[in-house]
Amino acid sequence: MQVLNSVALEQDSSRRRFMKLTAGAGTALVVGRYSSAPAYAALTSKDVLSKSVVEIAAMISSKAITSVELVKLCYARIDEVNPKINAVVAFCRDRALAEAKEADAMTAAGKSKGPLHGIPFTVKDSFDTAGVVSTGGTLGRKNFIPTKDATVVARARAAGAILIGKTNTPEFTLGGGGKGTVNLVYGLTKNPYNVDYQPSGSSGGAGAIVAAGGAFFDIGSDYGGSIRGPAYANGIAGIKPTLGRVPRTGHIVGYGGPFDSFQETGPLARRVDDVSLLMAILNGPDNWDATMAPVPLGDPARVDLKSLRVAYYTSNGIMAPTKEVQAIVTECVGYFKKLGCKVTEAMPPKMAELAEVRTKFNGADGREHIKRMLKMHGTTEPSPGLRVTGDVVSSADFTRLCEEMDAIKSEQLAWFEAYDLIICPASQRAPIRLDFEQAPEVRSKSSYTSQYNTTGWPAGVVRAGTSKEDPGLPLGIQVVAQPWRDDVVLAAMGHIEQATGGWQPPSI
């Protein structure tokens, strides 16, 4: 109980810090720009929709803007861009406006539900949402409406956020194949920076609509890079937390089973401060997901960046990234050298071996876990990109794969003792075209993200530049920290964002 109390105290402290931050920002905003009537007359709708969660929270608190106005602005923006990118696939307009009116009434009375009071958000369609259709991208759930929110959705709403819609995902988050985010229920999602390109997957709808300014944040899931890939491809910020930090209850591929350790859930937003705020709200056990641990979330503002021991690599030795991706890594490493950090070119051992073992392990049951999900949800026609066949290995071989994977994880963890942070590519190239084809085994073996699902280490991606080889498309950087040091990941992401400018609005 003492440990649980310390978790609550740490989370309360984090929330109080952000409430103080937003309150202070609100005063500056009102005095500086919002004193005329209407309160935000000096801003265009795109100006408002480009604000961070922290800034918008301050504007609501100071009555510079209403939640109803924000919900209407988000829906107007979605209606403008969605026909081009197909990111938001389900809506709850009437309920959202009703909740916004309630939030405004509370604000007028000097009350608040929490640090996300009145802020519109979307959530990946793989999460259950009470009263709102939740398909998980599979035809068997085309009309499924849950009665209960997933834990992370419930926590965001309890903190005052207003759900305005669901964002597209491949079937079971796993069925995009080489097309990124696509399914037989809602079709294909496109990149807001160039609609001929992918938004990555599987949180591709989430990344696309947040980048396009249709929602202030989204909540995604990450089985092999499904938060970090869309953060990279859409030029925003996202984190895959430490395994055991954020509950997966209510996600279509949830907790338990042999692949339990690969899956994490976490936030995507345009700014790193927003991701930090959301992590303070979403993290902690829910007394249902058995893998969760009551480990306090550190405050990224308290991380001493100058003291970090930084390892970096520009290639994982499996498939070398393009020159511009490698250059982005080198540039970002330079930001930490300027701080005086001890920087070493180094990579965790046996990355290729870990990728190979994970690939074999994923199909070791002959994809029976996929077949069970199809049967469970009544789907008779799987998406073309969903792999439903594989070679069943013997129990002896399955046990051997488990042992090999755990042995490599232990060796890598021992290696990490000498470092605090890893800076490395999030992908081997800029966002890829919709017509790009690559064999699944090549994608999995060359992944720069999935190995960190296997280890369970916290890893985040933030925009760090713009591609010249694929003009106008964002380029990101991945940062990784030791287990439970999500605060180090967030602090490092924030430092890179400050140096590079982070998210830039698409022209769409």
N, C-alpha and C positions, 0 to 999 in steps of 0.2 A: 504493500500500500504506500509505503514511503517513496518508492521509486515512481509509482503512478502519480503521486502528488507532485513530485519534482518535475514530471513531464508536464503536468497541467500548469505549474508555475512558470516553466520555461516558455510554454506556448502562450500563456497570458502575457508574459513579459514581451514576447515578440509582437503580439497583437497590439499591445499598448504603444510600443515604439512606432509602429506603422500608423496607428491612430494619431499619435502626436505629430508624425511627419505629414500626414494628410491635412491635419488641422492647420499646421503652420503654412503649408503650401496654399491652403484655401484663403487665408488672410492676404497673402501676397497677390493672389490672383484677383481677388475682389478689388483691392485697392488699385492694382495696376491696370486692369483691363475690363472689369465687369461692373463698373459702377453705373452705367447707363441702363435705360430700360428699352427693350428687354435686357435681362442681365448679361446675356452673352452676345449682344447685338454686334460687337466688333468682330466676331468670329463667323466664318462660314461653317456650313455643316461638316465639310471635310476637316476643318480645323478642329472642331469638337471631337469628331470620330478618330482623329489622330492622337488625341490625348491618351496618356497612360491611365491605368486603373487608379493609381495613387492620385493623379491630378483630378480625375473625374470624381473620385470619392470626396476630395476637398471641395469641388464645385457644388456637389449635391449638399454637403454639410453646411456650406456657407450660403445656400439658396441662390447660387449663381445660375443654376440650371435645375430643372425638375427631372425626375425619373421618367415621367410620361414623355417629356420632350426627347429624352435619350432613347427610349424604346422606339418611338416613332422615327427618329433619325436612323437608328440601326436598321429597322425594317425597310426604310426608304433606300438605304444603301444596299441592303441585300437584294431588294427588288431590282435595283439598277444593275448589279454585277452578276447576280446568280444565273440569269439566262446565258451568260458567257462562260461561267466557270463551274456551275452545278456543284456548289459546295454545301449549301444548306438544303436538307432533303425533307425535313418535317418542321412544322411550325406550331406555336401555341399562342397566337396573336391576342385573342380575347383575354385569356388568363394572364398573359404578360402585362397587358395594359391595366387590368384590374389590380394586379400586384403592384404596378407602378403607382397607381392612384393611392393605394394603401400606403406605400412608402412615402409619397409626398405628404400625405396627411400626418404621418409620424414625424417627418422632418419639420413640418409647420408647428407641431406640438413640442418640438425640442427633443424628440426621441429618435433612436436609431436601432436597427436590428443588429448592426455589426459593421466591421470595416468594409464590407462590400455592399452596404445599404443602397438599394436602388440601381445597381449597376447591371446592365444587360450582358448576358453571356450565352454562348452556345456550348453544346457538349457532343462529343463523338457518339455516333449512333450505336456503338457497341455497349453503351451503358444504359441500364434501365432508368427510365424516367416516369414517375407516377403520372398517369393521365395523358401521356404523350407517346405516340407510337414509337416502338423501339425494335428495329428489325435486325440489327447486327449484320445487315447486308445479306441476309439469307431469306429465300422466298417463303420458307415455312413460317416465318414471323412477319410476313408482309403487313398483317393487320393486328399484330400483337401490341396490346397496351398494358403495361405493368401497373400494379397498384402501389408499388413502393419504389422510391428512388434508390439508386446505387449509393453507397456510403459517401463517395466524394461529391456526388450531386447534392445529396442531403446536406452535407457540410457547407457547400457553397451557398445554398439557398438559406440555410440557417444563419449564415453571416450576412444575409441581406441581398444577395445577388438574385437577379431575375432571369430565369431561363426563357430564351426567345426562340430556340430551335435546336434541331439535331443536325450534325454534320456527317458527311458521307464517309464510309469506310468500306474496304473490301470485305467479302464474306468471311465472317468470324475473325476479321482483321488479318486473315492469312491468305485470302484468295485473289489478290491483285495480279499475281503473275508478274509479267514484265511491264504492266500498264500502270502501276502505281496504285491509285485508288479507283476501283471500279467494281460493280456488282450487277447482278441481274435484276435487282429491285429498282435501283435508282440510276444506273448507268455510270458514266465516266466523269470524274472531276478533273479540272484543268488548272494550270498555274496562272495566277493573276498577273504575273509579270510578262508572261507570253503564253497565250492559250494553245500554242503548239507544243508546249512542254508539260511534263508531269509536275504535280505538287508533292510527289513522293507518296509514301504510305507507311503505315496504314491510317494515320491520323491526317490524311491529305486534305479532307474537307475542312478540318479544324484549322490547319495551317493556312489554307487558302483564304478563308473568310476572315480570320484574324488579321492577316497581312493586308487584305483589301479594305479593312476598316468597317466590316459589318458586325463585328462583335468585339468586346473589349478583352475577352479571354475565352479560352476553351479548355476542356480537360480531355486528355488523350490517354492512350495506353501504349506500351512499348515492350514488344516480345523479342525484337531483334534490331530495333532502331526506329520504331514506329512513332515516337515523339521527336527524336533527334533528326530523322530524315526529313519530315515535313518542316521542322524549324529551319533546317538547312536550305531546303528548296524554296521556301517562302520568305526567307530573310527575317525570321523572328527569333524569339528566345524560347527554349523549352528544356525541361530537365527530366531525365529518368532517375528517380530517386534511388537511394540504397534499397535493396531488396529487404522488405520488412518495415519500411517507413510509411507507405501510403496504402490503405486497404484496397483490395480488388473486388470486394463484395458487390455484387450487382453488375459485374462485367461479364459479357457473354463467354469469354475465355477467362475464367476466374482463377481461383486458388485450388491447390491440391493436385495430386497425380504426379507422374514422373517428370512432367515439364513445368512444375510449379515454379521453380526458381528462375525461369526465363522472363516471367511476366511482371511488369511494374506499371503503375499508373502515375500520371503527373500532369502539371499545367503547361499550357502554351500561351504566351502573351507577346506583345510587341516590345516590351521593356523588361530588363532583368529585375528591376525593383518590384515589378508586378509579379513576376514568377516567385520572388522571395516572399512577398506578402501572401500569395496563394499557398505556398508550401507551409507557411505558418498556420494556415487554416485547415488544410487538407490532411496533414500528417497525424499520426498517432493511431494506436490500436482501436478497433471497433468491436472487440469481443466476439468476432465471428471468423474473420480471416485468421487462421491459426498461425500463419507465418509472421504476423506482425509482432514487433517488439517495442516495449515502452522506452525507447531511447530519445532523450530530448534533442530537439532540433537547434543547432547552434545559430547564433546571430551572425550573418555574413558581414555586418558592419564592424564586428569585433575581430575579424580575421586580420592578422598582421601580414599583409601581402609581401612586404619586404623580406620576411623571414622564410618564405616558401622555398623548398627545394624542388626544382622543376626538372622533370624529364620530358623530352620531346622526341618525336620521330616523324619523318615526312613520308615514310612508306612502311607498310606492315610486312613487306617481304613476300607477299602473295601476289598482289597486283599493284604496281606503282601508280600513284595518282598523276594527273596532268601537272605540267610545270607550274601553272598558275595556282593550283591547289597547294602544291609544295611551297610555293612562295608565300602564300597566306599563312601557312604554319610558321615559317621563318620570321615573317613580320610580327606575328603575335608573340612569338618567343622573345622578340626584341623589346616588347613593352615590359616584360618582366626583367629582362637584363638591365633596363634603364632604372628599375627600382632597386637594383643591387642583389636580386635573387641569385642563388647558386643554380646555374642552368647546366644540364648535362644531356647530350644526345644519347638516349637510351630507350629501350622498349622492353615491356614484359617478356620473359622467355616463353618460347613455344607457342607463339600466337598462331602460326600455321597449323600446328598440331591440335590446338584447342578448337580451331575452326573446323578441322576435319572430323574430330570426335563429335562435336556438336551436330554436324550435318548427319553423320551416321546415326547418332542417338535420336535425332528428330524423326527419322523414318523407321526406327528399330521395331516398332510395333505394327509395321505395315500400314501406318496411318489409321489405325483403329480408333484413335482418339478423335480424328476428324469424322470418321464414319459414325461414331456414337453421337457426335454433335448434330450431324445431319438428321439422324433418326430421332434424336431427342426433340428437335424443333420442327419435325415434320417436313423436311426439305427433300424432295425427290429429284430435283435438278440442281446440282451444284454449279457454281461459277466455273467457267473454263480454266481460270487461273488457280483454282483450289486443287492442291495435290491430294488425291484420295487413295493412291496406291503406293506401295513400297514393299521392300523385301523384309519379311519378318525374320529377325535373328533369333538364335537359340537363347534360352535363359542364361546359359553360360556366357555367351557373347554379350548379352545385355548387361549382365553384372560386370563384365570386363570393361565395357564402355563407361559405365558409371564410375568405376574405380579409376580409369584413365583420366576422365574429366576432373574428378576430385583431386587427383594427384597433381595435375597441371595447375588447378586453381590454388592449391596450397603452395606450389612453387612460385607462382606469380605473386601471391600475397606476401611471401617472404621477401621477394625482390622489392616489393613496394615499400617495405620498411625504410628504405633509404631515401624515399621521396615523399613529397606532399601532394604533388600535382603532376598530371600528364597533359601535355598539349599535343594534339594529333589531328589528322584529317577526320572529317565526318563522312566523307565520301571520296571516291577516287577521281571524281570529275564534277563539273557544274551540273545543275539539274538536267535531266535527260529528256529527249523528245518523246512524245507519245507513241511514235512509231518505232522506238528503239527496241531491239530484241536482244535478249541475253539469256543463255541457258540458266535455269534455276540453280544448278550446282555451282556455276561460276559466280552468280550473285552472292550466294551464301558464303563461299570460300573467300571472296574478295571483300566481304563486308568489313567496314571499319567500326561498326557499332555493335554487332551481335556478340562479340567476345565479352563485352562489358555487361551484357545481360547474363551471360554464362557465369561470370564472376560475381554478379550482383552489386558491383561498385557503382557509386553515383556518377552520372555523366550528363553533361549538358552541352547544348549547342547555341551559339549566338552569331548573328551576322557579323562578318569581319571585312567584307569587301564586295566588289561587283565584278562579274566575269567580263573579260575582254574577248575570250574565245566564243562565248555565247552572249553577245552584248545585252546588257540590261538585267541579266539574271543574277540573283544574289549568290554570294559565296559565304559559307560559315566556317566555324572552327569548333572542334570538340575539345572539352576539358573534362578530366576525370580525376577523382580524388579517392582517398582511402575510404573503406567502409564507414558509414555514418558521418562522414565529413561533407555532407551536402552543402554546408555553409561555405566550405572552401571552394566548391564548384561554383556556387552563386557569386562569391566575392570575385573569383577569377573572371567569370563571365561579365560581371559589372565593370571590371577594369578594362577588359577588351572593348566592351561597348562604349565606354567613355573615350577610349583612344580612337575608335573607328567611326563612331556615330550610330552604330547599330542599325535598326530598322529604317528603311526608307520607303515611302508610299509608292505603290505601283501606279502606272499611268492609266490603268483600266478605269 
